[in-house]
Amino acid sequence: MSLTGKDKSEYVKKTFNSIAGNYDLMNTLMTLGMDKSWRRKVVKTVKAAPGLKILDVCCGSGKLAIEIAKAVTPIGSVTGLDFSEKMLEEAKKNIASSKVDGIELVQGDAMNLPFANDTFDGATVGWGLRNLPDLRKGILEMVRVVKPGSMVVSLDMAKPEIPIFRNIYWFSFKNIIPLLGKIWADKQQEYDYLFRSASDFESQKELAKIFAESGLTNTGYINLFGGVVAIVYGQKPLQ
Ligand SMILES: C[S@@+](CC[C@H](N)C(=O)[O-])C[C@H]1O[C@@H](n2cnc3c(N)ncnc32)[C@H](O)[C@@H]1O
């Protein structure tokens, strides 16, 4: 099944509303527990520092927003945006139990960010871009709302450059998925979507190129776990 435009958005929203309650555990299993350390690297790459105002697009259950908030508060703040009300409910719970302040949650569409140009000191997106119906439009929106000189950073599945990592990862991924299917038997279709969207996503090299074509400079990527996952980044030029 290949969906585009509004159909893809509606499908993705329904999918995340349906798996929201299991998302954090599933994410930890799928990333073999490495998700937290990867998020911390994103915090560094976006250059989160005390007093800054950072946007986290497709914030989901808020885990990345919480890590960023630890770096920017008490004076700075994080705005987490997502269109799934159920994922935002999970984010509220996670924020409350983290006891971290300075996070505002906004229900909105990454394809049409409800913020003025040049609002934020940086923007992040974790495992989000591959869910968008128009990847380039999503990146352009992030570029639009950050101030000149700010970083735009994505953390997502990538294409391992070392073949052995690719084999190990896809082997474990393919075996974890059926395991999840056994735990939450009624969510098989949703897991299939996650697997397909991960395997179909752009390589880190291609995504960095798209970042450059979207007007960002100093673009590049950092491979994580042999390039199974990558942080892709770029800087909005100073005018
Ligand atoms: C795989 S989850 C990632 C959550 C989180 N960033 C993390 O690091 O775990 C993807 C999230 O993107 C959100 N999403 C997908 N398309 C979106 C869109 N067009 N606008 C806003 N949120 C969107 C989904 O609702 C979901 O919460």
PDBQT file of the ligand as one rigid body, heavy atoms in Angstrom, charges set to zero:
ROOT
HETATM    1  C1  LIG A 301       7.656   7.528  15.345  1.00  0.00    +0.000 C 
HETATM    2  S1  LIG A 301       6.847   8.772  16.262  1.00  0.00    +0.000 S 
HETATM    3  C2  LIG A 301       8.192   9.680  16.932  1.00  0.00    +0.000 C 
HETATM    4  C3  LIG A 301       7.942  10.282  18.273  1.00  0.00    +0.000 C 
HETATM    5  C4  LIG A 301       9.101  10.990  18.938  1.00  0.00    +0.000 C 
HETATM    6  N1  LIG A 301       9.636  12.060  18.128  1.00  0.00    +0.000 N 
HETATM    7  C5  LIG A 301      10.225  10.094  19.394  1.00  0.00    +0.000 C 
HETATM    8  O1  LIG A 301      11.375  10.512  19.287  1.00  0.00    +0.000 OA
HETATM    9  O2  LIG A 301       9.984   8.995  19.892  1.00  0.00    +0.000 OA
HETATM   10  C6  LIG A 301       6.278   9.831  14.977  1.00  0.00    +0.000 C 
HETATM   11  C7  LIG A 301       5.334  10.919  15.471  1.00  0.00    +0.000 C 
HETATM   12  O3  LIG A 301       5.115  11.823  14.379  1.00  0.00    +0.000 OA
HETATM   13  C8  LIG A 301       3.776  12.285  14.467  1.00  0.00    +0.000 C 
HETATM   14  N2  LIG A 301       3.397  12.810  13.143  1.00  0.00    +0.000 N 
HETATM   15  C9  LIG A 301       3.424  12.143  11.965  1.00  0.00    +0.000 A 
HETATM   16  N3  LIG A 301       3.039  12.962  10.973  1.00  0.00    +0.000 NA
HETATM   17  C10 LIG A 301       2.783  14.167  11.534  1.00  0.00    +0.000 A 
HETATM   18  C11 LIG A 301       2.358  15.420  11.015  1.00  0.00    +0.000 A 
HETATM   19  N4  LIG A 301       2.090  15.578   9.710  1.00  0.00    +0.000 N 
HETATM   20  N5  LIG A 301       2.222  16.455  11.862  1.00  0.00    +0.000 NA
HETATM   21  C12 LIG A 301       2.450  16.282  13.202  1.00  0.00    +0.000 A 
HETATM   22  N6  LIG A 301       2.839  15.125  13.747  1.00  0.00    +0.000 NA
HETATM   23  C13 LIG A 301       3.005  14.073  12.928  1.00  0.00    +0.000 A 
HETATM   24  C14 LIG A 301       3.000  11.047  14.896  1.00  0.00    +0.000 C 
HETATM   25  O4  LIG A 301       1.752  11.371  15.451  1.00  0.00    +0.000 OA
HETATM   26  C15 LIG A 301       3.968  10.419  15.907  1.00  0.00    +0.000 C 
HETATM   27  O5  LIG A 301       3.707  10.865  17.210  1.00  0.00    +0.000 OA
ENDROOT
TORSDOF 0
